[in-house]
Amino acid sequence: MDDVLRATGTGKSQFYYYFEDKEDLVHHVLRYQLTRYLDRQRPYIDQLSTWKGIRDWLDGLVDQHESRDLIGGCPIGSLAAEMADRDESLRLAIAEAFQEWESFLIRGLEDMKQRGRLRRGANALELAETVMASIQGGYLLATVKKDIGPMRASVSAAYAHLRLWSSSGKR
């Protein structure tokens, strides 16, 4: 906490006026990161009910990470790696953040299923979780290797997996 206070130039009384404790600060940081991250994805999120929209979203994630010089990985995934095992309430908050992010893809996939673009037997939640796992792995490997190739390959594999569930016959 002393490092945070020193870096921000605030005193303890000022800190505790805004935050209950360190965990409360981390919850606010998580919410801030999620909001910022989703705001950058807004142009894509409303298009996740089409194959092109999903492809553009995945490519956009890769492009955004590459534009940040492969620094920092996924803002939500990075917090998860740091904080998930420290405190149960933080773990739950991080899980909720991932669920909120996944919900956009789930809604898009459900819409596709209703319109007959995705096979009826497709489980939108399982598909979205698989895509998220691919995205997170891609972020991690691209960041560690300082090479966008692994992320590009992982999102392409996730997209190919989704297309296996296409009802149009076009894979």
C-alpha positions in Angstrom: 0.0 0.0 0.0 2.8 2.4 0.8 4.1 2.0 -2.8 0.6 2.9 -4.2 0.3 5.9 -1.8 3.8 7.1 -2.8 3.2 6.7 -6.5 -0.1 8.5 -6.4 1.1 11.2 -4.0 -1.9 10.6 -1.7 -2.1 10.1 2.0 -3.8 7.2 3.8 -6.8 9.3 4.8 -7.3 10.3 1.2 -7.0 6.7 0.1 -9.5 5.4 2.7 -11.9 8.1 1.8 -12.3 6.5 -1.6 -11.5 2.8 -0.9 -12.3 0.5 2.0 -9.1 -1.4 1.7 -6.5 -2.7 -0.8 -9.0 -5.4 -2.0 -11.6 -2.6 -2.7 -9.0 -0.8 -4.8 -8.2 -3.9 -6.8 -12.0 -4.5 -7.4 -12.2 -0.9 -8.8 -9.1 -1.5 -10.9 -10.6 -4.7 -12.3 -13.9 -2.9 -13.1 -11.9 0.0 -14.7 -9.8 -2.4 -16.8 -12.8 -4.4 -17.9 -14.7 -1.2 -18.9 -11.7 0.2 -20.8 -11.1 -3.1 -22.6 -14.7 -3.6 -23.6 -14.9 0.0 -24.8 -12.1 -0.7 -27.2 -14.1 -3.7 -28.5 -17.4 -1.8 -28.9 -17.1 -1.5 -32.7 -17.0 -5.3 -32.8 -19.3 -6.4 -30.0 -22.5 -5.6 -31.8 -21.4 -7.6 -34.8 -20.8 -11.0 -33.0 -23.9 -12.5 -34.5 -22.3 -12.9 -37.9 -19.3 -15.0 -39.0 -17.6 -11.8 -40.4 -18.3 -10.0 -37.1 -16.7 -12.7 -35.1 -13.7 -12.9 -37.4 -13.3 -9.1 -37.3 -13.5 -9.1 -33.5 -10.8 -11.8 -33.2 -8.6 -10.0 -35.7 -9.2 -6.8 -33.8 -8.0 -8.3 -30.5 -4.8 -9.4 -32.3 -4.3 -6.0 -33.9 -4.9 -4.2 -30.6 -2.3 -6.4 -28.8 0.2 -5.9 -31.6 -0.3 -2.1 -31.5 0.6 -2.2 -27.8 3.9 -3.8 -28.9 2.8 -7.1 -27.2 3.2 -5.5 -23.8 0.9 -6.4 -20.9 -1.1 -9.2 -22.4 -4.9 -9.3 -21.7 -5.8 -6.7 -19.1 -8.3 -9.0 -17.5 -6.2 -12.1 -17.9 -3.2 -10.4 -16.4 -5.2 -9.4 -13.3 -6.5 -12.9 -13.1 -2.9 -14.3 -13.1 -1.9 -11.9 -10.4 -4.9 -11.9 -8.1 -7.2 -14.9 -8.5 -5.5 -17.0 -5.8 -5.0 -14.2 -3.3 -8.6 -13.6 -2.3 -11.9 -15.4 -3.0 -13.9 -12.2 -3.5 -11.3 -11.1 -6.1 -11.4 -14.5 -7.8 -15.2 -14.2 -8.0 -15.0 -10.6 -9.4 -12.5 -11.8 -12.0 -14.7 -14.7 -13.0 -17.6 -12.3 -13.3 -15.5 -10.0 -15.5 -14.7 -13.0 -17.8 -18.4 -13.9 -17.9 -19.4 -10.4 -18.8 -16.9 -10.4 -21.7 -18.0 -13.9 -22.8 -21.7 -12.8 -22.7 -21.3 -10.8 -25.8 -20.1 -13.8 -27.8 -22.7 -16.0 -26.2 -25.5 -13.6 -27.2 -24.1 -13.5 -30.8 -23.9 -17.2 -31.0 -27.4 -17.7 -29.6 -28.7 -15.2 -32.2 -26.9 -17.1 -35.0 -28.5 -20.3 -33.7 -32.0 -18.8 -33.7 -31.4 -17.6 -37.3 -30.2 -21.0 -38.4 -26.6 -20.0 -39.0 -25.3 -22.2 -36.1 -26.4 -25.8 -35.6 -29.2 -26.3 -33.0 -27.0 -28.6 -30.9 -24.3 -26.0 -30.5 -23.7 -25.0 -26.9 -23.0 -21.2 -27.0 -21.5 -21.1 -23.5 -19.0 -23.9 -24.2 -18.1 -22.4 -27.5 -17.5 -19.0 -26.0 -15.4 -20.5 -23.2 -13.3 -22.3 -25.7 -12.8 -19.1 -27.7 -11.8 -17.2 -24.5 -9.3 -19.9 -23.6 -7.8 -19.6 -27.0 -7.6 -15.8 -26.8 -6.0 -16.0 -23.3 -3.4 -18.6 -24.5 -2.7 -16.5 -27.5 -2.2 -13.3 -25.4 0.2 -15.2 -23.1 2.3 -16.8 -25.8 2.5 -13.7 -27.9 3.5 -11.6 -24.9 6.1 -14.0 -23.6 7.6 -14.7 -27.1 7.2 -11.1 -28.3 5.7 -12.6 -31.5 2.1 -12.0 -32.6 2.2 -15.3 -34.5 0.9 -17.5 -31.6 -2.0 -15.2 -30.9 -2.9 -15.0 -34.6 -2.8 -18.8 -34.8 -4.8 -19.3 -31.6 -7.6 -17.0 -32.7 -7.7 -18.6 -36.1 -8.0 -22.0 -34.5 -10.8 -20.7 -32.3 -12.6 -19.3 -35.3 -12.2 -22.6 -37.3 -13.6 -24.5 -34.3 -16.6 -22.2 -34.3 -17.1 -22.6 -38.0 -17.4 -26.4 -37.4 -20.7 -25.6 -35.9 -22.0 -23.6 -38.9 -25.3 -24.8 -40.2 -24.7 -23.3 -43.7 -22.5 -26.1 -44.9 -19.8 -23.5 -45.5 -17.0 -24.2 -43.1 
